[in-house]
Amino acid sequence: MFNWNGWPNMIHSPNWVNYILERPLNTEPGERMNYNSGCSHLLLSILQKVSGMSAKDFAITYLFSSL
């Protein structure tokens, strides 16, 4: 989990993913849940990298088309 107070710093960082990955952990992974925008952005970046699609195109293709 990240010791998160980083939103203002993250949005002014030239590379959000690097900023997130460079944040120190304050507990061992799996010990505690701590929602923060950095983790959400990191997951979105992984989705885009693996799928080769923008988040918008992925959502239209796999989420909204089923609705």
CHARMM-style PDB file with segment names, atoms N, HN, CA, C and O in Angstrom:
ATOM      1  N   MET     1       0.824  -1.170   0.000  1.00  0.00      PROA
ATOM      2  CA  MET     1       0.000   0.000   0.000  1.00  0.00      PROA
ATOM      3  C   MET     1       0.877   1.244   0.000  1.00  0.00      PROA
ATOM      4  O   MET     1       1.976   1.247   0.554  1.00  0.00      PROA
ATOM      5  N   PHE     2       0.396   2.251  -0.601  1.00  0.00      PROA
ATOM      6  HN  PHE     2      -0.497   2.248  -1.051  1.00  0.00      PROA
ATOM      7  CA  PHE     2       1.138   3.490  -0.689  1.00  0.00      PROA
ATOM      8  C   PHE     2       0.799   4.405   0.482  1.00  0.00      PROA
ATOM      9  O   PHE     2      -0.351   4.467   0.918  1.00  0.00      PROA
ATOM     10  N   ASN     3       1.784   5.101   0.978  1.00  0.00      PROA
ATOM     11  HN  ASN     3       2.718   5.051   0.624  1.00  0.00      PROA
ATOM     12  CA  ASN     3       1.537   6.172   1.924  1.00  0.00      PROA
ATOM     13  C   ASN     3       1.063   7.342   1.067  1.00  0.00      PROA
ATOM     14  O   ASN     3       1.878   8.134   0.593  1.00  0.00      PROA
ATOM     15  N   TRP     4      -0.231   7.452   0.869  1.00  0.00      PROA
ATOM     16  HN  TRP     4      -0.892   6.809   1.254  1.00  0.00      PROA
ATOM     17  CA  TRP     4      -0.752   8.318  -0.176  1.00  0.00      PROA
ATOM     18  C   TRP     4      -1.172   9.674   0.355  1.00  0.00      PROA
ATOM     19  O   TRP     4      -2.098   9.779   1.159  1.00  0.00      PROA
ATOM     20  N   ASN     5      -0.525  10.647  -0.073  1.00  0.00      PROA
ATOM     21  HN  ASN     5       0.227  10.561  -0.726  1.00  0.00      PROA
ATOM     22  CA  ASN     5      -0.937  12.044   0.008  1.00  0.00      PROA
ATOM     23  C   ASN     5      -0.395  12.683  -1.259  1.00  0.00      PROA
ATOM     24  O   ASN     5       0.027  13.839  -1.267  1.00  0.00      PROA
ATOM     25  N   GLY     6      -0.419  11.903  -2.325  1.00  0.00      PROA
ATOM     26  HN  GLY     6      -0.763  10.964  -2.319  1.00  0.00      PROA
ATOM     27  CA  GLY     6       0.328  12.280  -3.504  1.00  0.00      PROA
ATOM     28  C   GLY     6      -0.433  12.865  -4.659  1.00  0.00      PROA
ATOM     29  O   GLY     6       0.168  13.181  -5.685  1.00  0.00      PROA
ATOM     30  N   TRP     7      -1.758  13.025  -4.532  1.00  0.00      PROA
ATOM     31  HN  TRP     7      -2.246  12.768  -3.698  1.00  0.00      PROA
ATOM     32  CA  TRP     7      -2.518  13.498  -5.693  1.00  0.00      PROA
ATOM     33  C   TRP     7      -1.958  14.797  -6.260  1.00  0.00      PROA
ATOM     34  O   TRP     7      -1.695  14.854  -7.461  1.00  0.00      PROA
ATOM     35  N   PRO     8      -1.758  15.858  -5.449  1.00  0.00      PROA
ATOM     36  CA  PRO     8      -1.240  17.104  -6.053  1.00  0.00      PROA
ATOM     37  C   PRO     8       0.124  16.914  -6.724  1.00  0.00      PROA
ATOM     38  O   PRO     8       0.380  17.480  -7.787  1.00  0.00      PROA
ATOM     39  N   ASN     9       0.983  16.128  -6.108  1.00  0.00      PROA
ATOM     40  HN  ASN     9       0.775  15.669  -5.244  1.00  0.00      PROA
ATOM     41  CA  ASN     9       2.308  15.896  -6.703  1.00  0.00      PROA
ATOM     42  C   ASN     9       2.213  15.035  -7.951  1.00  0.00      PROA
ATOM     43  O   ASN     9       2.931  15.272  -8.922  1.00  0.00      PROA
ATOM     44  N   MET    10       1.332  14.036  -7.937  1.00  0.00      PROA
ATOM     45  HN  MET    10       0.748  13.844  -7.148  1.00  0.00      PROA
ATOM     46  CA  MET    10       1.198  13.144  -9.087  1.00  0.00      PROA
ATOM     47  C   MET    10       0.737  13.906 -10.327  1.00  0.00      PROA
ATOM     48  O   MET    10       1.294  13.720 -11.409  1.00  0.00      PROA
ATOM     49  N   ILE    11      -0.268  14.757 -10.181  1.00  0.00      PROA
ATOM     50  HN  ILE    11      -0.720  14.909  -9.302  1.00  0.00      PROA
ATOM     51  CA  ILE    11      -0.808  15.428 -11.370  1.00  0.00      PROA
ATOM     52  C   ILE    11       0.174  16.436 -11.968  1.00  0.00      PROA
ATOM     53  O   ILE    11       0.022  16.842 -13.120  1.00  0.00      PROA
ATOM     54  N   HSD    12       1.168  16.835 -11.199  1.00  0.00      PROA
ATOM     55  HN  HSD    12       1.291  16.505 -10.263  1.00  0.00      PROA
ATOM     56  CA  HSD    12       2.188  17.748 -11.718  1.00  0.00      PROA
ATOM     57  C   HSD    12       3.461  17.023 -12.144  1.00  0.00      PROA
ATOM     58  O   HSD    12       4.417  17.641 -12.611  1.00  0.00      PROA
ATOM     59  N   SER    13       3.454  15.710 -11.975  1.00  0.00      PROA
ATOM     60  HN  SER    13       2.677  15.208 -11.595  1.00  0.00      PROA
ATOM     61  CA  SER    13       4.608  14.906 -12.366  1.00  0.00      PROA
ATOM     62  C   SER    13       4.575  14.662 -13.874  1.00  0.00      PROA
ATOM     63  O   SER    13       3.496  14.490 -14.440  1.00  0.00      PROA
ATOM     64  N   PRO    14       5.721  14.646 -14.527  1.00  0.00      PROA
ATOM     65  CA  PRO    14       5.734  14.379 -15.970  1.00  0.00      PROA
ATOM     66  C   PRO    14       5.374  12.929 -16.317  1.00  0.00      PROA
ATOM     67  O   PRO    14       4.964  12.653 -17.445  1.00  0.00      PROA
ATOM     68  N   ASN    15       5.521  12.008 -15.371  1.00  0.00      PROA
ATOM     69  HN  ASN    15       5.854  12.232 -14.456  1.00  0.00      PROA
ATOM     70  CA  ASN    15       5.210  10.611 -15.637  1.00  0.00      PROA
ATOM     71  C   ASN    15       4.483  10.040 -14.420  1.00  0.00      PROA
ATOM     72  O   ASN    15       5.109   9.692 -13.418  1.00  0.00      PROA
ATOM     73  N   TRP    16       3.156   9.947 -14.518  1.00  0.00      PROA
ATOM     74  HN  TRP    16       2.648  10.229 -15.331  1.00  0.00      PROA
ATOM     75  CA  TRP    16       2.338   9.513 -13.385  1.00  0.00      PROA
ATOM     76  C   TRP    16       2.674   8.096 -12.946  1.00  0.00      PROA
ATOM     77  O   TRP    16       2.731   7.821 -11.747  1.00  0.00      PROA
ATOM     78  N   VAL    17       2.897   7.198 -13.888  1.00  0.00      PROA
ATOM     79  HN  VAL    17       2.852   7.421 -14.862  1.00  0.00      PROA
ATOM     80  CA  VAL    17       3.190   5.804 -13.534  1.00  0.00      PROA
ATOM     81  C   VAL    17       4.492   5.723 -12.736  1.00  0.00      PROA
ATOM     82  O   VAL    17       4.541   5.052 -11.705  1.00  0.00      PROA
ATOM     83  N   ASN    18       5.532   6.390 -13.195  1.00  0.00      PROA
ATOM     84  HN  ASN    18       5.493   6.935 -14.033  1.00  0.00      PROA
ATOM     85  CA  ASN    18       6.789   6.384 -12.441  1.00  0.00      PROA
ATOM     86  C   ASN    18       6.614   6.995 -11.056  1.00  0.00      PROA
ATOM     87  O   ASN    18       7.163   6.492 -10.076  1.00  0.00      PROA
ATOM     88  N   TYR    19       5.861   8.062 -10.979  1.00  0.00      PROA
ATOM     89  HN  TYR    19       5.415   8.471 -11.775  1.00  0.00      PROA
ATOM     90  CA  TYR    19       5.621   8.691  -9.679  1.00  0.00      PROA
ATOM     91  C   TYR    19       4.954   7.690  -8.731  1.00  0.00      PROA
ATOM     92  O   TYR    19       5.360   7.572  -7.575  1.00  0.00      PROA
ATOM     93  N   ILE    20       3.955   6.983  -9.200  1.00  0.00      PROA
ATOM     94  HN  ILE    20       3.625   7.079 -10.139  1.00  0.00      PROA
ATOM     95  CA  ILE    20       3.232   6.005  -8.376  1.00  0.00      PROA
ATOM     96  C   ILE    20       4.167   4.887  -7.940  1.00  0.00      PROA
ATOM     97  O   ILE    20       4.194   4.520  -6.765  1.00  0.00      PROA
ATOM     98  N   LEU    21       4.930   4.346  -8.875  1.00  0.00      PROA
ATOM     99  HN  LEU    21       4.909   4.644  -9.830  1.00  0.00      PROA
ATOM    100  CA  LEU    21       5.815   3.222  -8.563  1.00  0.00      PROA
ATOM    101  C   LEU    21       6.959   3.611  -7.632  1.00  0.00      PROA
ATOM    102  O   LEU    21       7.510   2.753  -6.943  1.00  0.00      PROA
ATOM    103  N   GLU    22       7.318   4.871  -7.603  1.00  0.00      PROA
ATOM    104  HN  GLU    22       6.871   5.569  -8.163  1.00  0.00      PROA
ATOM    105  CA  GLU    22       8.400   5.327  -6.730  1.00  0.00      PROA
ATOM    106  C   GLU    22       7.939   5.645  -5.308  1.00  0.00      PROA
ATOM    107  O   GLU    22       8.768   5.893  -4.433  1.00  0.00      PROA
ATOM    108  N   ARG    23       6.628   5.641  -5.070  1.00  0.00      PROA
ATOM    109  HN  ARG    23       5.954   5.440  -5.781  1.00  0.00      PROA
ATOM    110  CA  ARG    23       6.111   5.923  -3.724  1.00  0.00      PROA
ATOM    111  C   ARG    23       6.454   4.758  -2.796  1.00  0.00      PROA
ATOM    112  O   ARG    23       6.366   3.601  -3.208  1.00  0.00      PROA
ATOM    113  N   PRO    24       6.845   5.042  -1.547  1.00  0.00      PROA
ATOM    114  CA  PRO    24       7.171   3.956  -0.617  1.00  0.00      PROA
ATOM    115  C   PRO    24       5.926   3.232  -0.120  1.00  0.00      PROA
ATOM    116  O   PRO    24       4.860   3.832   0.012  1.00  0.00      PROA
ATOM    117  N   LEU    25       6.068   1.947   0.154  1.00  0.00      PROA
ATOM    118  HN  LEU    25       6.934   1.459   0.047  1.00  0.00      PROA
ATOM    119  CA  LEU    25       4.993   1.172   0.762  1.00  0.00      PROA
ATOM    120  C   LEU    25       5.004   1.424   2.260  1.00  0.00      PROA
ATOM    121  O   LEU    25       6.070   1.553   2.863  1.00  0.00      PROA
ATOM    122  N   ASN    26       3.820   1.495   2.866  1.00  0.00      PROA
ATOM    123  HN  ASN    26       2.954   1.390   2.376  1.00  0.00      PROA
ATOM    124  CA  ASN    26       3.786   1.668   4.314  1.00  0.00      PROA
ATOM    125  C   ASN    26       3.361   0.401   5.044  1.00  0.00      PROA
ATOM    126  O   ASN    26       3.386   0.361   6.274  1.00  0.00      PROA
ATOM    127  N   THR    27       2.969  -0.642   4.299  1.00  0.00      PROA
ATOM    128  HN  THR    27       2.948  -0.609   3.299  1.00  0.00      PROA
ATOM    129  CA  THR    27       2.698  -1.973   4.847  1.00  0.00      PROA
ATOM    130  C   THR    27       3.117  -2.998   3.804  1.00  0.00      PROA
ATOM    131  O   THR    27       3.368  -2.652   2.650  1.00  0.00      PROA
ATOM    132  N   GLU    28       3.191  -4.235   4.206  1.00  0.00      PROA
ATOM    133  HN  GLU    28       2.988  -4.516   5.144  1.00  0.00      PROA
ATOM    134  CA  GLU    28       3.490  -5.308   3.260  1.00  0.00      PROA
ATOM    135  C   GLU    28       2.288  -5.508   2.332  1.00  0.00      PROA
ATOM    136  O   GLU    28       1.147  -5.355   2.767  1.00  0.00      PROA
ATOM    137  N   PRO    29       2.527  -5.848   1.062  1.00  0.00      PROA
ATOM    138  CA  PRO    29       1.415  -6.095   0.147  1.00  0.00      PROA
ATOM    139  C   PRO    29       0.467  -7.155   0.708  1.00  0.00      PROA
ATOM    140  O   PRO    29       0.901  -8.184   1.226  1.00  0.00      PROA
ATOM    141  N   GLY    30      -0.830  -6.885   0.595  1.00  0.00      PROA
ATOM    142  HN  GLY    30      -1.182  -6.049   0.174  1.00  0.00      PROA
ATOM    143  CA  GLY    30      -1.853  -7.815   1.051  1.00  0.00      PROA
ATOM    144  C   GLY    30      -2.263  -7.657   2.503  1.00  0.00      PROA
ATOM    145  O   GLY    30      -3.205  -8.316   2.943  1.00  0.00      PROA
ATOM    146  N   GLU    31      -1.587  -6.807   3.260  1.00  0.00      PROA
ATOM    147  HN  GLU    31      -0.822  -6.272   2.902  1.00  0.00      PROA
ATOM    148  CA  GLU    31      -1.933  -6.630   4.672  1.00  0.00      PROA
ATOM    149  C   GLU    31      -3.099  -5.681   4.892  1.00  0.00      PROA
ATOM    150  O   GLU    31      -3.888  -5.880   5.816  1.00  0.00      PROA
ATOM    151  N   ARG    32      -3.222  -4.659   4.064  1.00  0.00      PROA
ATOM    152  HN  ARG    32      -2.581  -4.498   3.313  1.00  0.00      PROA
ATOM    153  CA  ARG    32      -4.234  -3.641   4.290  1.00  0.00      PROA
ATOM    154  C   ARG    32      -4.648  -3.015   2.969  1.00  0.00      PROA
ATOM    155  O   ARG    32      -3.828  -2.857   2.065  1.00  0.00      PROA
ATOM    156  N   MET    33      -5.919  -2.660   2.860  1.00  0.00      PROA
ATOM    157  HN  MET    33      -6.586  -2.788   3.595  1.00  0.00      PROA
ATOM    158  CA  MET    33      -6.433  -1.982   1.668  1.00  0.00      PROA
ATOM    159  C   MET    33      -6.373  -0.482   1.901  1.00  0.00      PROA
ATOM    160  O   MET    33      -6.754   0.011   2.963  1.00  0.00      PROA
ATOM    161  N   ASN    34      -5.894   0.232   0.901  1.00  0.00      PROA
ATOM    162  HN  ASN    34      -5.584  -0.169   0.039  1.00  0.00      PROA
ATOM    163  CA  ASN    34      -5.842   1.685   0.963  1.00  0.00      PROA
ATOM    164  C   ASN    34      -6.171   2.210  -0.423  1.00  0.00      PROA
ATOM    165  O   ASN    34      -5.295   2.272  -1.286  1.00  0.00      PROA
ATOM    166  N   TYR    35      -7.441   2.594  -0.651  1.00  0.00      PROA
ATOM    167  HN  TYR    35      -8.153   2.543   0.049  1.00  0.00      PROA
ATOM    168  CA  TYR    35      -7.809   3.118  -1.963  1.00  0.00      PROA
ATOM    169  C   TYR    35      -7.129   4.461  -2.182  1.00  0.00      PROA
ATOM    170  O   TYR    35      -7.115   5.325  -1.305  1.00  0.00      PROA
ATOM    171  N   ASN    36      -6.572   4.608  -3.364  1.00  0.00      PROA
ATOM    172  HN  ASN    36      -6.583   3.906  -4.076  1.00  0.00      PROA
ATOM    173  CA  ASN    36      -6.055   5.914  -3.761  1.00  0.00      PROA
ATOM    174  C   ASN    36      -6.054   6.011  -5.277  1.00  0.00      PROA
ATOM    175  O   ASN    36      -6.033   4.998  -5.977  1.00  0.00      PROA
ATOM    176  N   SER    37      -6.077   7.220  -5.767  1.00  0.00      PROA
ATOM    177  HN  SER    37      -6.094   8.042  -5.198  1.00  0.00      PROA
ATOM    178  CA  SER    37      -6.135   7.452  -7.214  1.00  0.00      PROA
ATOM    179  C   SER    37      -4.909   6.929  -7.938  1.00  0.00      PROA
ATOM    180  O   SER    37      -4.989   6.573  -9.113  1.00  0.00      PROA
ATOM    181  N   GLY    38      -3.788   6.879  -7.260  1.00  0.00      PROA
ATOM    182  HN  GLY    38      -3.723   7.168  -6.305  1.00  0.00      PROA
ATOM    183  CA  GLY    38      -2.566   6.371  -7.886  1.00  0.00      PROA
ATOM    184  C   GLY    38      -2.706   4.917  -8.287  1.00  0.00      PROA
ATOM    185  O   GLY    38      -2.318   4.532  -9.390  1.00  0.00      PROA
ATOM    186  N   CYS    39      -3.259   4.106  -7.396  1.00  0.00      PROA
ATOM    187  HN  CYS    39      -3.575   4.419  -6.500  1.00  0.00      PROA
ATOM    188  CA  CYS    39      -3.448   2.685  -7.712  1.00  0.00      PROA
ATOM    189  C   CYS    39      -4.423   2.513  -8.869  1.00  0.00      PROA
ATOM    190  O   CYS    39      -4.210   1.672  -9.743  1.00  0.00      PROA
ATOM    191  N   SER    40      -5.483   3.300  -8.878  1.00  0.00      PROA
ATOM    192  HN  SER    40      -5.655   3.983  -8.168  1.00  0.00      PROA
ATOM    193  CA  SER    40      -6.452   3.232  -9.979  1.00  0.00      PROA
ATOM    194  C   SER    40      -5.788   3.594 -11.300  1.00  0.00      PROA
ATOM    195  O   SER    40      -6.026   2.938 -12.314  1.00  0.00      PROA
ATOM    196  N   HSD    41      -4.971   4.615 -11.296  1.00  0.00      PROA
ATOM    197  HN  HSD    41      -4.777   5.148 -10.472  1.00  0.00      PROA
ATOM    198  CA  HSD    41      -4.276   5.019 -12.520  1.00  0.00      PROA
ATOM    199  C   HSD    41      -3.284   3.945 -12.965  1.00  0.00      PROA
ATOM    200  O   HSD    41      -3.143   3.682 -14.159  1.00  0.00      PROA
ATOM    201  N   LEU    42      -2.606   3.334 -12.016  1.00  0.00      PROA
ATOM    202  HN  LEU    42      -2.721   3.548 -11.046  1.00  0.00      PROA
ATOM    203  CA  LEU    42      -1.660   2.271 -12.352  1.00  0.00      PROA
ATOM    204  C   LEU    42      -2.375   1.091 -13.009  1.00  0.00      PROA
ATOM    205  O   LEU    42      -1.891   0.544 -13.999  1.00  0.00      PROA
ATOM    206  N   LEU    43      -3.520   0.699 -12.462  1.00  0.00      PROA
ATOM    207  HN  LEU    43      -3.913   1.143 -11.657  1.00  0.00      PROA
ATOM    208  CA  LEU    43      -4.296  -0.389 -13.070  1.00  0.00      PROA
ATOM    209  C   LEU    43      -4.765  -0.021 -14.477  1.00  0.00      PROA
ATOM    210  O   LEU    43      -4.751  -0.865 -15.374  1.00  0.00      PROA
ATOM    211  N   LEU    44      -5.174   1.211 -14.675  1.00  0.00      PROA
ATOM    212  HN  LEU    44      -5.186   1.897 -13.947  1.00  0.00      PROA
ATOM    213  CA  LEU    44      -5.588   1.666 -15.997  1.00  0.00      PROA
ATOM    214  C   LEU    44      -4.423   1.599 -16.982  1.00  0.00      PROA
ATOM    215  O   LEU    44      -4.602   1.189 -18.129  1.00  0.00      PROA
ATOM    216  N   SER    45      -3.247   1.994 -16.544  1.00  0.00      PROA
ATOM    217  HN  SER    45      -3.102   2.327 -15.612  1.00  0.00      PROA
ATOM    218  CA  SER    45      -2.062   1.931 -17.409  1.00  0.00      PROA
ATOM    219  C   SER    45      -1.727   0.495 -17.793  1.00  0.00      PROA
ATOM    220  O   SER    45      -1.346   0.227 -18.932  1.00  0.00      PROA
ATOM    221  N   ILE    46      -1.869  -0.431 -16.840  1.00  0.00      PROA
ATOM    222  HN  ILE    46      -2.178  -0.213 -15.914  1.00  0.00      PROA
ATOM    223  CA  ILE    46      -1.633  -1.851 -17.123  1.00  0.00      PROA
ATOM    224  C   ILE    46      -2.645  -2.352 -18.140  1.00  0.00      PROA
ATOM    225  O   ILE    46      -2.275  -3.038 -19.092  1.00  0.00      PROA
ATOM    226  N   LEU    47      -3.918  -2.018 -17.952  1.00  0.00      PROA
ATOM    227  HN  LEU    47      -4.219  -1.461 -17.178  1.00  0.00      PROA
ATOM    228  CA  LEU    47      -4.968  -2.436 -18.883  1.00  0.00      PROA
ATOM    229  C   LEU    47      -4.667  -1.952 -20.293  1.00  0.00      PROA
ATOM    230  O   LEU    47      -4.797  -2.712 -21.253  1.00  0.00      PROA
ATOM    231  N   GLN    48      -4.267  -0.693 -20.423  1.00  0.00      PROA
ATOM    232  HN  GLN    48      -4.162  -0.076 -19.644  1.00  0.00      PROA
ATOM    233  CA  GLN    48      -3.972  -0.140 -21.744  1.00  0.00      PROA
ATOM    234  C   GLN    48      -2.762  -0.818 -22.375  1.00  0.00      PROA
ATOM    235  O   GLN    48      -2.756  -1.081 -23.578  1.00  0.00      PROA
ATOM    236  N   LYS    49      -1.746  -1.099 -21.578  1.00  0.00      PROA
ATOM    237  HN  LYS    49      -1.751  -0.886 -20.601  1.00  0.00      PROA
ATOM    238  CA  LYS    49      -0.523  -1.737 -22.088  1.00  0.00      PROA
ATOM    239  C   LYS    49      -0.825  -3.163 -22.564  1.00  0.00      PROA
ATOM    240  O   LYS    49      -0.398  -3.562 -23.648  1.00  0.00      PROA
ATOM    241  N   VAL    50      -1.553  -3.917 -21.760  1.00  0.00      PROA
ATOM    242  HN  VAL    50      -1.899  -3.593 -20.880  1.00  0.00      PROA
ATOM    243  CA  VAL    50      -1.839  -5.320 -22.083  1.00  0.00      PROA
ATOM    244  C   VAL    50      -2.816  -5.444 -23.252  1.00  0.00      PROA
ATOM    245  O   VAL    50      -2.642  -6.302 -24.117  1.00  0.00      PROA
ATOM    246  N   SER    51      -3.833  -4.597 -23.280  1.00  0.00      PROA
ATOM    247  HN  SER    51      -3.974  -3.900 -22.577  1.00  0.00      PROA
ATOM    248  CA  SER    51      -4.857  -4.707 -24.329  1.00  0.00      PROA
ATOM    249  C   SER    51      -4.438  -4.027 -25.624  1.00  0.00      PROA
ATOM    250  O   SER    51      -4.955  -4.356 -26.692  1.00  0.00      PROA
ATOM    251  N   GLY    52      -3.503  -3.079 -25.539  1.00  0.00      PROA
ATOM    252  HN  GLY    52      -3.083  -2.812 -24.672  1.00  0.00      PROA
ATOM    253  CA  GLY    52      -3.125  -2.321 -26.727  1.00  0.00      PROA
ATOM    254  C   GLY    52      -4.189  -1.330 -27.157  1.00  0.00      PROA
ATOM    255  O   GLY    52      -4.159  -0.824 -28.279  1.00  0.00      PROA
ATOM    256  N   MET    53      -5.130  -1.051 -26.265  1.00  0.00      PROA
ATOM    257  HN  MET    53      -5.155  -1.461 -25.354  1.00  0.00      PROA
ATOM    258  CA  MET    53      -6.234  -0.141 -26.564  1.00  0.00      PROA
ATOM    259  C   MET    53      -6.249   0.996 -25.547  1.00  0.00      PROA
ATOM    260  O   MET    53      -5.754   0.858 -24.428  1.00  0.00      PROA
ATOM    261  N   SER    54      -6.826   2.114 -25.959  1.00  0.00      PROA
ATOM    262  HN  SER    54      -7.229   2.226 -26.868  1.00  0.00      PROA
ATOM    263  CA  SER    54      -7.055   3.177 -24.981  1.00  0.00      PROA
ATOM    264  C   SER    54      -8.134   2.699 -24.007  1.00  0.00      PROA
ATOM    265  O   SER    54      -8.894   1.779 -24.309  1.00  0.00      PROA
ATOM    266  N   ALA    55      -8.187   3.324 -22.860  1.00  0.00      PROA
ATOM    267  HN  ALA    55      -7.570   4.071 -22.615  1.00  0.00      PROA
ATOM    268  CA  ALA    55      -9.208   2.962 -21.871  1.00  0.00      PROA
ATOM    269  C   ALA    55     -10.608   3.174 -22.451  1.00  0.00      PROA
ATOM    270  O   ALA    55     -11.508   2.368 -22.216  1.00  0.00      PROA
ATOM    271  N   LYS    56     -10.787   4.245 -23.201  1.00  0.00      PROA
ATOM    272  HN  LYS    56     -10.056   4.900 -23.393  1.00  0.00      PROA
ATOM    273  CA  LYS    56     -12.086   4.531 -23.816  1.00  0.00      PROA
ATOM    274  C   LYS    56     -12.472   3.429 -24.794  1.00  0.00      PROA
ATOM    275  O   LYS    56     -13.596   2.931 -24.746  1.00  0.00      PROA
ATOM    276  N   ASP    57     -11.555   3.039 -25.684  1.00  0.00      PROA
ATOM    277  HN  ASP    57     -10.641   3.444 -25.724  1.00  0.00      PROA
ATOM    278  CA  ASP    57     -11.861   1.994 -26.656  1.00  0.00      PROA
ATOM    279  C   ASP    57     -12.117   0.651 -25.975  1.00  0.00      PROA
ATOM    280  O   ASP    57     -13.001  -0.095 -26.394  1.00  0.00      PROA
ATOM    281  N   PHE    58     -11.360   0.343 -24.941  1.00  0.00      PROA
ATOM    282  HN  PHE    58     -10.642   0.950 -24.601  1.00  0.00      PROA
ATOM    283  CA  PHE    58     -11.563  -0.891 -24.195  1.00  0.00      PROA
ATOM    284  C   PHE    58     -12.953  -0.909 -23.573  1.00  0.00      PROA
ATOM    285  O   PHE    58     -13.661  -1.913 -23.653  1.00  0.00      PROA
ATOM    286  N   ALA    59     -13.343   0.197 -22.957  1.00  0.00      PROA
ATOM    287  HN  ALA    59     -12.769   1.013 -22.893  1.00  0.00      PROA
ATOM    288  CA  ALA    59     -14.658   0.274 -22.322  1.00  0.00      PROA
ATOM    289  C   ALA    59     -15.784   0.153 -23.343  1.00  0.00      PROA
ATOM    290  O   ALA    59     -16.771  -0.542 -23.100  1.00  0.00      PROA
ATOM    291  N   ILE    60     -15.645   0.813 -24.463  1.00  0.00      PROA
ATOM    292  HN  ILE    60     -14.843   1.378 -24.661  1.00  0.00      PROA
ATOM    293  CA  ILE    60     -16.678   0.727 -25.501  1.00  0.00      PROA
ATOM    294  C   ILE    60     -16.793  -0.699 -26.017  1.00  0.00      PROA
ATOM    295  O   ILE    60     -17.902  -1.208 -26.186  1.00  0.00      PROA
ATOM    296  N   THR    61     -15.666  -1.348 -26.269  1.00  0.00      PROA
ATOM    297  HN  THR    61     -14.766  -0.936 -26.132  1.00  0.00      PROA
ATOM    298  CA  THR    61     -15.663  -2.696 -26.832  1.00  0.00      PROA
ATOM    299  C   THR    61     -16.141  -3.758 -25.857  1.00  0.00      PROA
ATOM    300  O   THR    61     -16.961  -4.604 -26.215  1.00  0.00      PROA
ATOM    301  N   TYR    62     -15.643  -3.725 -24.635  1.00  0.00      PROA
ATOM    302  HN  TYR    62     -14.977  -3.038 -24.344  1.00  0.00      PROA
ATOM    303  CA  TYR    62     -15.887  -4.836 -23.705  1.00  0.00      PROA
ATOM    304  C   TYR    62     -16.878  -4.558 -22.593  1.00  0.00      PROA
ATOM    305  O   TYR    62     -17.365  -5.494 -21.959  1.00  0.00      PROA
ATOM    306  N   LEU    63     -17.185  -3.313 -22.345  1.00  0.00      PROA
ATOM    307  HN  LEU    63     -16.790  -2.553 -22.861  1.00  0.00      PROA
ATOM    308  CA  LEU    63     -18.121  -3.004 -21.260  1.00  0.00      PROA
ATOM    309  C   LEU    63     -19.434  -2.467 -21.786  1.00  0.00      PROA
ATOM    310  O   LEU    63     -20.492  -3.034 -21.515  1.00  0.00      PROA
ATOM    311  N   PHE    64     -19.378  -1.381 -22.535  1.00  0.00      PROA
ATOM    312  HN  PHE    64     -18.519  -0.920 -22.755  1.00  0.00      PROA
ATOM    313  CA  PHE    64     -20.600  -0.715 -22.949  1.00  0.00      PROA
ATOM    314  C   PHE    64     -21.337  -1.417 -24.067  1.00  0.00      PROA
ATOM    315  O   PHE    64     -22.554  -1.274 -24.180  1.00  0.00      PROA
ATOM    316  N   SER    65     -20.635  -2.174 -24.900  1.00  0.00      PROA
ATOM    317  HN  SER    65     -19.646  -2.291 -24.809  1.00  0.00      PROA
ATOM    318  CA  SER    65     -21.326  -2.891 -25.982  1.00  0.00      PROA
ATOM    319  C   SER    65     -22.280  -3.936 -25.439  1.00  0.00      PROA
ATOM    320  O   SER    65     -23.269  -4.264 -26.095  1.00  0.00      PROA
ATOM    321  N   SER    66     -22.006  -4.467 -24.257  1.00  0.00      PROA
ATOM    322  HN  SER    66     -21.202  -4.201 -23.725  1.00  0.00      PROA
ATOM    323  CA  SER    66     -22.890  -5.469 -23.630  1.00  0.00      PROA
ATOM    324  C   SER    66     -24.136  -4.834 -23.025  1.00  0.00      PROA
ATOM    325  O   SER    66     -25.138  -5.515 -22.808  1.00  0.00      PROA
ATOM    326  N   LEU    67     -24.079  -3.561 -22.757  1.00  0.00      PROA
ATOM    327  HN  LEU    67     -23.265  -3.008 -22.933  1.00  0.00      PROA
ATOM    328  CA  LEU    67     -25.238  -2.883 -22.191  1.00  0.00      PROA
ATOM    329  C   LEU    67     -26.243  -2.642 -23.278  1.00  0.00      PROA
ATOM    330  OT1 LEU    67     -27.306  -2.078 -23.022  1.00  0.00      PROA
TER     331      LEU     67
END
